Every structure is written in C-alpha cells, then in structure tokens.
Amino acid sequence: MKRFILFISLLPLVSSCLVGPKYSRPQMNVPNNYAQQSDSLRRDSIANIKWWELYQDTTLQSLVRVALDENKDLKTAIARVEESKAVLGFNKANLYPFLDYNAKASYTKLNENAQTTGIGIDGESYSLLGSLNWEIDLWGKFRHANRSAYAQLLADQENQKAITISVIAQVADLYFQLRGLDERLAISRNTVQTREESYVLISARFEKGYVAEIDKFQAEQQVAFAAANIPSIERDIVSVENALQVLLGRSPGSIIRGMQNSEQNIQLEIPAGLPSELLEKRPDVRAAEQSLISQNEQIGVAQALRFPSLSLTGFGGVSSSDLSNLIDNGSLATGIAGQLFGPIFRFGQNKRRVEIERSRTEQLMYQYEKTVLIAFSDVETSLKAVNTYQDEYAARNREVTANRNIARLSRARYDGGFTTFLEVLESERQLYESELQKSITKQNQLSATVQLYKALGGGW
C-alpha cells in the first residue's frame, strides 16, 4: 500500500509528458492600412458602433430584433454551441477516475447427480461491489482532446456571432431593397398618371386638328412603357417581403415600413479601423483560427496513442451466501491492479494516424489564411463601394434635376410650337429613367454601408 501511495504521488510528474505540437498563429502579410482609406480616419472604426446605433429607423430596428430572436439559422447556431459545451464536458470526464457499482443476487438449485459429482454449489449468493477505473493521462491524450473540444466550442461561439452579423446585414439589406422598390413603384405610378394626363391632352388636340396623329400614338406608347414596369416591381416587392419574412422566422406576408431610403440617416463618411484589428474583430476569422487550434490538438491525441497507456483498477465491496451476513467484516473484499498497454507493431497504422491529423491541420491552416484574405478583400471592396456610391448618388441627383428642367422646357417649347413632340417624349423618358437610377443608387449606397459594417465585424 505504501508503494501504491508513493506511485500515486508521482503521477503528476509522470503525466506532465505532453506530446504534440504547440500552436502558433500562421504568419500573414497584414497591410498597414486599407488602400481605400485615408490615414487621418483610420483609428475610429464603424465596427465599434452597435447595430441599433447605426440604423436610426425604429421599424428596421424592430425587424432586426425579431430576426435575432426567431431566425432559424441563428437558433441552429445557438444549439450547436450548446452541443459543443456538452462535448467539452464529456471530454473533461476522461481526466478523472470512473466509479461504477455492481449488485448481484443469485440462487442455485442442483439435482442430486450434480451434487455427487461436485458440479457447482447449491445455495444462494449475494454481492455488492464498487469499481474504480482510471486511465492515467501520461502523454496528454485526454488533455489534448479536452483542449480540442474547448477550441471547437470557441469556434462555434464565433460562428454564432458571424451568423448574427450576417442576419443583421441581410435584414437591413433586404429592408433597403424593399424601400427602394417602394420608391420606384411610386415613381412609376406617378409617371403613368402624368403621362395619362398628357395623353388625354394630346388626344384632345388631335381631335381638334392641332397635332398630328403620331403625337397621339407616341403619347400612348409612353403611358404603356411606364405602366409595364409596375407589375415587375410589384413581383419584386413580394419576393423581397417573403425573403425578409423567412429571415424573421415567419410565414410569407407583407412587411411593415418605416423611413424611406432618402430619409435614412446613416453616416457614410465612415473610417474603417486598422487591418491588424480585423483579425481580432471578425468572428469568421476567429472561428477559422479556433478550428485550426482544435485540429492542431488532434495531432497530440494521435501522437499520444503511439505510446503506452497506464490504467488503474480498484474494487471493493461485500459478498456472502447469506443476505443477513452481507455487511459483516468477513464479507469484505478489496483489490487493486494496474495495467500497462501499448502498441508494438501495427503495420504503420499509428504513424499514419498522426499523418492524417497533420494533413487535416494543414488544410485548416490554408482555410484560415483564405478567410483572412477574404476579410481584407471584403473591407477594401466595401470601402470603395461606400465612397463611389456616395459620388454616384450626388451625380444622379444632379442628373434628375437637369432632366426635370429639360422636360419642363421641352414641354413649353412644344406647346409654343417650336419643337416636335418627339423631343418632349425623349426628355420625359430620360427623366423617368434618371429617377429610377437615382433610387437604385441610393439603395446601393445604403447596402454598401451595410456590407462595410459586416466586413468589419460590427453589429454583435
């Protein structure tokens, strides 16, 4: 017993032999600043703004909150995190001794022939035993497995955050699409109404012989052209509404509206932060690294399986042929044993297991590096989009103002008999198309802000 106690006291020293590689983050060529960003603005990041502070539309805020509570992908991610917590607890249990029990009662009745030949014992037997089994983690097999499970838990938590950001971005983007379609539907309906009024006026002039019949047909053509866009826009509205309802975890139906896109108060002169911060800010990058860490620990598990394992087994309990004497001192039985088990020759199976885990780790390393590159690319693309859509929207606004003046002057010239109706039609067509393009550009401008927010890892 003294030797056994001495052996147990030395186990912490023996079990400190942890095999397997230590993790180090892959070296990435991180730029000093983003190419699409001025140095004077680089310290203040949009990613530090909470989503409810970025979107001032209370209706949009309400939709985002519903999505965060009811979105099915997000619920799945939350359940996956709970699963990872259970897996971590499962792996932790391997570090400690297992205690089991076994209770047994039997009755044997032998015939006379069996008794005379000495086969068996006629009578009753009772036993109550407890057993303790403990595999000593000599080489870190269980510790590596535990660390791997913990890293996977962190990866799943980061994936949950990434899905949260994605859901917020998708809700906002679809909402801006919906409000953009609403605006273009209103533009088309107003244009149809204006052109119908013009068609009535041209028809009256034709009846009186003031204008040619072709003017009447051309006016009718323009009414039909604008009216043909309305069904297409209405189909798109239903499609976007249903897509938004799916994000909200609801059945198809209409969506409540808030501010128009032109009323959205989102700051577009937005600094992005430093590229080095992106590795710590974006959940998908952190998730990719934690998955790499988790897999790296599996190399240690595979290497530990190449070495001998030591198991301790102990039991203690009582056994008697009489139930009334089961708790007597004479019925007590105890024992302890140690077992050393290790591979000798398995045709390279254990070595190949390590090679498999190393190859899997290498694959995840490349996936991590790719995720980092995609993250930098997303930010650069989004920064460029924010800057250029702002300039484009200003140009579209000037274009609409100019076309509105051209249409007004063309109508006055036509009424005065100084030009043909064809000039009026062309000026009105350009005005209508420029109004639609202005609406689309405003929508794209808002969506670009959403994508930049997502690319920087903000919103959660």
N, C-alpha and C positions, 0 to 999 in steps of 0.2 A: 504493500500500500504506500510506503514511503517513497519507493521508486516511482510509483504511478503519480503521486503528488508532485514529485520533482519534475517528471516528464511534462505534466500539465503546465507547470510554472514556466517551462522553457518554450512552450508552444508559441507565445507571441514573438519570440525571436526567430523560431523556425518559419513561422508563417509570414515573416517580413520579406521573404524571397519572391518579389513580384516580377514576373517575367512579362515581356511585351513592350512595344514601343511607346514612348511618350508622345503626346500630341503637340504639334506646333502648327500654327496657322500658316497656310500657304502664302508665300510672298507674292503680292500683287503690285503692279505698277500703278499706283494711285496718283492721279494728276493733282497739282497744287490748287487748281481752281477749275471751274467749269468754263468751257470755251465761250458759251453763250451768256456769260455773266460778268458784270463789271466788278472789279476788286473792291470798290468802295461799299458794295452792298453784301458782300459775301458772308459776313458774320451773323446776320439776322436771317433766320430760316422760317419759311412758311410752314415747315413741318412741325414747328413748335406751337402752332395755332390749333386749338381744338376745333373739331368739325362744326360744333354748334356756334362757334365764334366766327367761322369763315362764312357760313351760309346764314344770311340775315333773314331769309324768307321763313316765317314761322310755319307755313304749310310744309315746306321742304324739310324743316327740322322735325316736324311731326312724322312725316313719312319715313325719315331715316330711323327714328326711334322705334317705329313699328317693325321695320326691317331688322333691326338689331335684336328685337325680341322674338321675331317669328320666322326669319329666314331659315330655310331648311338646310342649306349648306353650312350655315353658321351653327345650327343646332348639331349637325353631324360632327363638326369640328370640336365642339364642346364635349360631345360624347366620346370622341377619340382621345381627348385629354384625360377624361375620367378613366378610360381603358388603360392609358399609359401609367396613370397613378397606381392602378391595381397591379399592373405588370411589375412596376418598381417594388411594390410591397411583396409581391410573390418572389422576386429575386432576392430581396433582403433576407427573407426567411431562411435561405440556404446558408447564411452565415452563422446560424445558431443551431444548437442541438435540437433534435426532434424527440419528443416524448410521446410514446404510444402505450396503450394498455390492451390486455387480452384476458378476458374472463372465460372460464371453461368449466362445464359440468357434464359428467358422463356416467352412464350406468351400463354395466356389462353383465350379462347372464349367460353362462356357458353350460352346455349339456354335460352329462357325466363322462362321456368319452373324451371330450376336450379337456376336462379337468384331470383325468387319469393320465393323459399323455403330456400334460404340462403346458398346454397351449393357453396363454392368457391368464388373467386373474379375474376371478368372479367377484364383482362388487362395484362400489361407487368411487368416483374420484372428482375432486374439485380443485380449481386453481385460479388464482388472480395474480397476474404478472404485469409489471410495468417495464417497458424497454426504452432505452435511450440510445439514439444513433446520432453520431456527429462525424461528418467528414471534415477534416481539418483543411483549411484553405491554404495549403503550403505554398502554392505558386501563384495565387491570386486569381484562380479561375472564377470563383464566385464574386470577388471584388471587381474584376473586370466586367462581369455580367451585370453587376449592380450599377457600375458607372455607365455602362452602355444603356441600360434602361433609364437611368436618370437623364442622360443626354437626349434620349429619344423623347422623354417627357417634355424637356425644354423645347425640342424641335416642334412637337405637336402644339405646345403653347404659342410658339412663334407663328406657326401655321394658322392658328386660330386668329391671331392678331392680323395676319396678312389677309385672311378672308374677311375680317371685319372691315379693314380698309377698302378692300375690293367691293364689298357690299355697299358701303357708304358712297364710293365713287360711282358705282353703277346706278344707284338710286338717283344721285344728283345728275348724272349724265342723261339718264332717261327722262328725268323731270325737265331738264333744259330742252331736250328734244321735243317733248310734248308741248311745252310753252312756245317753242319755235314753230311747230306745226299749227298751233292755235293762231299764232300771229299770221302765218302765211295763208291760213284758211280765211281769216278776216280780211286780209289784203285782196284775196281772190274774189270774195263775195262783194266787197266794196267796188272792185274793178268791174265786176259783172253788172252791178247796179248802175254805175256811172256810164258804162257802155250801152246798157239798155236804154237809158235816158237819151244818150246820144243817138242811138238807132231810131228811137221814136222821132226825134227832131229831124234827122236826115230823111226819114220816110215821109214826114210831112212836107219837107222842102221838095222832095222828089215828086210828090203828088201835085204840087203847085208848079212844077217845072223849073224850079230854081237850080237843081243839081241833077247830075247825070245818074242813071240807074246803077252804074257801077259803084258809085259812092254808097248807095244803099246796101248793096251786096257786101262791100268791104266792111261796112259798119256791123252788119250781121255776122260776118266772119270773125270779127274781133270779139263779139259777145260770146260766140261759141268757143273760141280759143280759151278765154278766161274761164268759162263755165266747165270746160273739160278737165281743168286742173283740180276742181273741187272734189269730185269722187275719189281721185287718187290720194289727195291729202286726208280725206276722211278715213280711207282704209288705213293709211299710215298711223293716224291717231289711235284707232282701235288696236292696231298691232303694238304700238308703244305702251298703251294703257295696260294691255294684257301682260306684256313683258314686265312692266313695273309691278303689277299685282302678284306675279309669280315671285319676284324678289321680296315682296311683303308677306309672302306665305298665304296669299288669299286666292279666292276663285276669281275668274275674269270679271271685269266690271269697270265702270268709269272711275276716274281719279279726281279728287278734289284739286282745285287750282289755287295758287297764291299769286305772287308777283309775276308780272310779265318779264320776259328776258331783259327788255330795255330798262326795267326798274331794278334789276338785281344789283345790289351794292357790294360787289366783290372787288377788293383791291387787286389790280392787275400788275402794278409795278412791284413785283414780288422778288426779294432776294432769295437765294436758294440754299445758302449754307456752304460748308466745305465738303469736297468729295470724300475726305477721310471720315467724316461723320456718317456718311451713308452706310458704311459697313456696320456701324453700331445702331443705326436708326431703322433701316428697312427690315421688317420681320422676315421676309422671304430669304434675305441674305443670312440672317442669324439662324433661321431654321435650317438652311443648307449647311451651315457650319456645324450646328449641333448634330445633324445627321451624320456628318463626316466624323465628328468626335465619337459618336455612338458606334459607328462601324470600326473605327480605329481600335476601340476597346475589344472588339470581337477578335482581333488578331491576338491579343493577350490571352483570351479564352482558348483559342486554338493552340497556342504555344503551351499553355499550362496542361492541356490534355496529352502532351507528349511526355510528361513526367509522371512519376508515381504519385498515387493518391493514398492518403492515410485516413482510415476510418476507425473510430472508437465505438464499441458497442457494449452497453451495460444492461443488466436486467436485475430486477429484484421483485420479490413477491412471496406468496404463500401457496402451498399445495398440500392437500390432505385427502385421505379416503373418507373422512368424516366431516361433514359440514360444520358440526359443532366445534371441532378442533382446528378449524381453518386459521384462526387467529392466534393459535399457540406459538410460543417461541420455536418449538421444534419443527414447525411447518415452514419456517422462513427459508427462502432460497435466494442467493445473490450470485452475481458473476460479472466479470468484465473481460473484454477481449479487444485486441487491436488487430487491424488488417491492413497490410500494405499491398497495394495493387498497382501494377504498371505494365505498359505495353513493351514487348520485346521486338517482335517482327511482324509487321502488318503490310508488307509489300508497299511501303511508302504512303499509306493512307493518311497517317497523322501529318506527315510533311505536306502532303497535297492539301490538307485541310487549312493549314497556315497559308499556303499559296493562294487558295481560294479567297480567304479573308483579306489578304493583301491586295489582290486584284479588285475586289469589291471596294476596298478603301480608295484605291487609285481612281476608280470610276466616280466615286462620290467627290473626290478632290477636284476632278475636272468639272463635275456638275456645279460645285461651289464656285469655281473660277468663272464658269459661264454665267452663273447667277449674278456675280459681281459685275461682269462686263455688261450684262443686260441692264442692270440697275443704273450704271453710269450712262448707258445709251438712252434709257428712258428719261433721265433727268435732262440730258442735253437736248433731246428731241422735244420734250415738253417746254423747256425754256425758250427754244426757238419758236415753237408754236405760239406761246403766250405773247412774245414780242412781236411777231409778224402779224398775228391776227389783230392785235391792237392797231397796228398801222393800217392793215387792210380795212378794218371797220371804219376808221376815220376817212379813208378814201371812198368807201362805199357810201358813207353819209354825205360826202360832198357830191358824189355822183347822183344820188337821189335828188338832192337839192337842185343840181343843174338840170336834170331831166324833167323835174317838175316845172321849172321855169321855161324850158324848151317846149314842153307840152302846152303850157298856157299861151305862150307866144304863137305857137303853130296854130292853135285853135283861133286866136284872134286874127292871124293872117288869113286863115281860111274863111272866117266869117266876113272879112273885109274884101274877099275876092282876090287876094294877092298870091295865093298858092293853091295847090290841089289838095284833095282830101288824103291823098297818099302820104303827104308829109305829116298830117295830123296822126294818121294811123301809126306811122313809124315812130313818132315821138312818144305816143301813148304806149306802144309796145315796149320801147326802151325803158320808159318809166316803170311799167309793171314788172319787168324782169329785174331792174335795178332794186326795186323794193323787196322782191323775193330774195335776191342775193344779199342784200343788207341784213335781212332776217337770218339767213343761213350763216352769214359771217359772225353775227352776234352770238348765235348758238354755238358755233365752233369756238369762239373766243371763250365763252364760259366753260365749255367742255375741256379746252386746253388747260384752264386753271385747275379743273378737277383732276386731270391727268398729271399735272405737275405736283399737286398735293399728294396724289397716290404714289408717284415716282419717288418722292422724298420721304415716304414712310410716315406721313402725318395721318391724323384722324382717329387714332385709337386712344 
